[in-house]
Amino acid sequence: SLNGTMAEKNDPNIDTLNTAVSTLVEISANPSTPRNIKKDLTELIAELKKSNSPVPVRAANAISALDEISQDPNMPSYVRVTLWQAVSALERIREKE
């Protein structure tokens, strides 16, 4: 979970971001997720947890990264479905701003 400023603690976007992060963590922990996808997700999770940019900016960046990752032809279809769950959570963040 993320430790942000006081303002961020009351921000519903933070909860949504944490939901997306835990979904991505689940995918990257899954033994059947291809190694290159795990590597990309691990980097993405680290980016999402950094509090040096506003939550909506992090969400928007993650959405485009996930869009690229989901194009991977080696991705199992159920992993792609779970990725889209994270994307839809991140899209809820972007819309609030």
C-alpha positions in Angstrom: 0.0 0.0 0.0 1.1 3.6 -0.6 2.1 6.1 2.0 1.2 9.5 0.7 0.6 13.0 2.1 -2.4 13.7 4.4 -4.3 14.9 1.3 -3.7 11.6 -0.4 -4.8 9.6 2.6 -8.4 10.9 2.1 -8.2 10.6 -1.7 -10.5 7.8 -3.0 -8.1 7.6 -6.0 -5.4 6.1 -3.7 -7.7 3.2 -2.8 -8.4 2.7 -6.5 -4.7 2.8 -7.2 -4.0 0.3 -4.5 -6.6 -2.0 -6.0 -4.9 -1.8 -9.4 -1.5 -2.4 -7.8 -2.6 -5.5 -5.9 -4.2 -6.9 -9.1 -0.8 -6.4 -10.9 1.1 -7.9 -8.0 -1.2 -11.0 -8.2 -0.4 -11.3 -11.9 3.3 -10.9 -11.5 3.3 -13.5 -8.6 1.5 -16.1 -10.8 3.9 -18.8 -11.8 2.3 -19.1 -15.2 2.8 -15.5 -16.1 5.6 -15.3 -18.7 8.9 -13.9 -17.3 9.1 -10.9 -19.6 5.6 -9.8 -18.6 6.5 -10.3 -14.9 9.5 -8.0 -15.4 7.4 -5.3 -17.1 4.8 -5.5 -14.4 7.3 -5.3 -11.6 8.7 -2.1 -13.1 5.2 -0.7 -13.6 4.2 -1.5 -9.9 7.3 0.4 -8.7 6.3 3.4 -10.9 2.8 3.3 -9.5 4.0 3.3 -5.9 6.3 6.3 -6.4 4.6 9.4 -5.0 6.6 11.9 -7.0 3.8 12.5 -9.5 0.0 13.0 -9.1 -2.0 9.8 -8.9 -4.0 10.6 -12.1 -0.7 11.0 -14.0 0.7 7.7 -12.7 -2.6 6.0 -13.6 -2.6 7.4 -17.2 1.1 6.3 -17.7 0.3 2.9 -16.3 -2.7 2.5 -18.6 -0.6 3.1 -21.7 2.1 0.7 -20.4 -0.5 -2.0 -19.7 -2.0 -1.5 -23.1 1.4 -2.2 -24.6 2.0 -5.2 -22.2 -1.4 -6.7 -23.1 -0.4 -6.8 -26.8 2.2 -9.4 -26.0 1.4 -12.5 -28.1 2.8 -14.8 -25.3 0.3 -13.6 -22.8 -2.1 -16.2 -21.5 -5.7 -15.0 -22.1 -6.7 -15.2 -18.4 -3.7 -13.0 -17.6 -4.9 -10.5 -20.2 -8.4 -10.5 -18.6 -6.9 -9.8 -15.2 -4.8 -7.0 -16.7 -7.9 -5.3 -18.0 -9.3 -5.4 -14.5 -6.3 -3.3 -13.4 -6.7 -1.0 -16.4 -10.4 -0.4 -15.6 -9.5 0.5 -12.0 -6.8 2.9 -13.3 -9.3 4.4 -15.8 -11.6 5.3 -12.9 -8.8 7.4 -11.4 -8.2 9.3 -14.6 -11.8 10.3 -15.0 -12.1 12.0 -11.6 -9.6 14.7 -12.5 
